Amino acid sequence: MKKVTSIFKKVDQELFRQVDSLSTSTPYQKLIDQIAPLTDNQRKWFGYTATILFFIVPLIVSITFWLNNSSLGQDINIRQKIIKSIQQFSREYKVLSAIERETVSRYTASSRVEFESVLAKVIKSTSLNLSQIKVTEFTKLSSPSNIAQSQVKLNFTHFTLEDLSSLLKTLLIKAKFKINQMEIKTDMAKRALSGTITIMHFSRGNSN
């Protein structure tokens, strides 16, 4: 409300300044001399016309200009809100993307055969013996999104502690599989480890 009052105050000041300037000008004095012979009724109508021309019209123009500025201000506010929403979405998208990078594997596998191929690929760069690792179960899980999910059970035999550590590191860090459950049995006589690992595999793809 203060902003509106300030605008009209400036308009009034400008109008009074223009009136003072006009009243002391030569054209104004000539105009007074020309309307002096007119009758009272004629001078009254002339005054109405002059009021419209010199006061009402500029006032309407000023109000129109103010309304346009007000509309522009509202438009800027809307744009700022849109920008803030986009920025908020961008921040949330970055967080989700970071979570996805830590969860979703870059290796895709929609069947047991494909998963065995992925497993062979990730283990190839290690010293592990693939013949000591077997895929015993592969279950494709339903998913409402475009993230494919599967649950896989692996059996490992004749492992050393170093072998087990290498396998877990490969599954978790390199392949980005998630371990749900792990059972380990120790053969003290052979100093060997055996057991099962149940993992969850998330990858990009159609879950159907």
C-alpha positions in Angstrom: 0.0 0.0 0.0 2.9 2.4 0.8 4.3 1.7 -2.7 1.0 2.7 -4.3 0.8 5.9 -2.2 4.3 6.8 -3.1 3.6 6.4 -6.9 0.5 8.6 -6.8 2.3 11.2 -4.7 5.0 11.4 -7.4 2.3 11.8 -10.0 0.6 14.6 -8.1 3.9 16.5 -7.6 4.7 16.2 -11.3 1.2 17.4 -12.3 1.5 20.5 -10.0 4.9 21.3 -11.4 3.6 21.1 -14.9 0.6 23.4 -13.9 3.0 26.0 -12.4 5.2 25.9 -15.4 2.2 26.2 -17.7 0.6 29.2 -15.9 3.8 31.3 -16.3 4.3 30.4 -20.0 3.6 32.8 -22.9 1.2 30.5 -24.7 -0.9 30.2 -21.5 -1.2 34.0 -21.2 -2.3 34.2 -24.9 -4.9 31.5 -24.2 -6.3 33.5 -21.3 -6.6 36.6 -23.4 -8.4 34.6 -26.1 -11.0 33.0 -23.8 -11.7 36.3 -21.9 -14.4 37.4 -24.3 -16.3 34.1 -24.0 -19.5 33.7 -21.9 -19.5 32.1 -18.5 -21.1 28.9 -20.0 -18.5 28.7 -22.8 -15.6 29.2 -20.4 -17.0 26.5 -18.2 -17.1 24.0 -21.1 -13.7 25.1 -22.1 -12.5 24.4 -18.5 -13.9 20.9 -18.6 -12.1 20.1 -21.9 -8.9 21.6 -20.6 -9.1 19.5 -17.4 -9.6 16.3 -19.4 -6.7 17.1 -21.7 -4.2 18.4 -19.1 -5.1 16.3 -16.0 -7.3 13.3 -16.6 -5.5 11.9 -19.7 -2.0 12.1 -18.1 -3.4 10.6 -14.9 -4.9 7.7 -16.9 -1.6 7.2 -18.7 0.2 7.2 -15.4 -2.2 4.7 -13.8 -1.9 2.4 -16.9 1.9 2.6 -16.7 1.8 1.7 -13.0 -0.6 -1.3 -13.7 1.8 -2.5 -16.4 4.7 -2.3 -13.9 2.6 -4.1 -11.3 1.8 -6.9 -13.8 5.5 -7.1 -14.7 6.4 -7.4 -11.0 4.0 -10.3 -10.6 5.4 -12.0 -13.8 8.9 -11.6 -12.3 7.7 -13.2 -9.0 6.3 -16.2 -10.9 9.5 -16.6 -12.9 11.5 -16.5 -9.7 9.3 -19.2 -8.2 9.7 -21.4 -11.3 13.5 -20.9 -11.2 13.5 -21.9 -7.5 11.5 -25.0 -8.3 13.9 -26.0 -11.0 16.9 -25.4 -8.7 15.2 -27.6 -6.0 14.5 -30.3 -8.6 18.1 -30.1 -9.8 19.4 -30.6 -6.3 17.1 -33.5 -5.6 18.0 -35.1 -8.9 21.7 -34.9 -8.2 21.1 -36.6 -4.8 19.1 -39.3 -6.4 21.7 -39.7 -9.2 24.4 -40.1 -6.6 22.4 -42.8 -4.8 21.8 -44.5 -8.0 25.4 -44.5 -8.9 26.1 -46.3 -5.6 23.3 -48.8 -6.0 22.7 -49.6 -9.7 25.3 -51.8 -11.4 26.5 -51.0 -14.9 26.2 -54.7 -15.7 22.9 -55.9 -16.9 21.6 -59.5 -16.5 18.0 -60.6 -17.1 18.8 -64.4 -16.8 21.0 -66.8 -15.1 23.2 -67.3 -18.1 23.7 -63.5 -18.5 24.5 -63.2 -14.8 27.1 -66.0 -15.1 28.6 -64.1 -18.0 28.8 -60.9 -15.9 30.3 -62.8 -13.0 33.0 -64.2 -15.2 33.7 -60.8 -16.5 34.2 -59.1 -13.1 36.2 -62.0 -11.7 38.5 -62.2 -14.7 40.7 -59.3 -13.4 41.2 -61.1 -10.0 43.2 -64.1 -9.0 40.0 -66.0 -8.1 39.3 -69.4 -9.7 35.9 -69.2 -11.4 35.4 -72.9 -11.1 35.2 -72.5 -7.3 32.2 -70.1 -7.6 28.8 -71.4 -8.8 25.5 -69.6 -9.4 22.9 -71.9 -7.8 19.8 -69.7 -8.0 18.7 -66.7 -10.1 15.4 -65.0 -9.4 14.2 -62.1 -11.4 12.1 -59.7 -9.2 9.3 -57.5 -10.3 9.9 -53.7 -10.2 7.5 -50.8 -10.8 10.4 -48.7 -12.3 12.9 -49.1 -15.1 15.4 -50.5 -12.6 15.7 -54.3 -13.1 16.1 -56.3 -9.9 17.2 -59.9 -9.4 18.3 -62.0 -6.5 21.2 -64.4 -6.9 22.6 -67.1 -4.7 26.3 -68.0 -5.1 28.2 -71.0 -3.7 31.9 -70.8 -3.1 34.2 -73.7 -2.1 37.9 -74.2 -1.2 38.4 -70.5 -0.5 41.1 -68.9 1.5 40.4 -65.9 3.6 42.1 -63.8 1.0 39.9 -65.3 -1.7 36.8 -64.5 0.2 38.0 -60.9 0.8 38.8 -60.5 -2.9 35.3 -61.9 -4.0 33.5 -59.6 -1.6 35.4 -56.6 -2.8 34.7 -57.5 -6.4 31.0 -58.0 -5.8 30.5 -54.9 -3.7 32.8 -52.3 -5.3 33.5 -53.3 -8.9 30.1 -54.9 -9.8 28.1 -52.9 -7.2 26.1 -55.9 -6.1 24.3 -55.8 -2.7 24.8 -58.6 -0.2 21.7 -59.8 1.6 23.0 -62.8 3.4 26.2 -64.8 3.8 26.9 -68.2 5.4 30.4 -69.4 5.9 31.7 -72.8 6.9 35.2 -73.5 7.9 37.2 -76.7 7.2 39.9 -76.5 9.8 41.7 -79.6 8.4 42.0 -78.1 4.9 42.1 -74.6 6.2 39.5 -73.7 3.6 36.3 -71.7 3.6 33.0 -72.6 1.8 29.5 -71.2 1.9 26.8 -69.2 0.2 26.3 -65.6 -0.6 22.9 -64.1 -1.5 23.1 -60.9 -3.4 20.8 -58.3 -4.9 21.5 -57.1 -8.4 20.1 -53.7 -9.6 20.6 -52.6 -13.1 19.1 -50.3 -15.7 16.5 -52.0 -17.9 13.0 -53.2 -18.2 11.8 -55.2 -15.2 9.2 -57.1 -17.2 
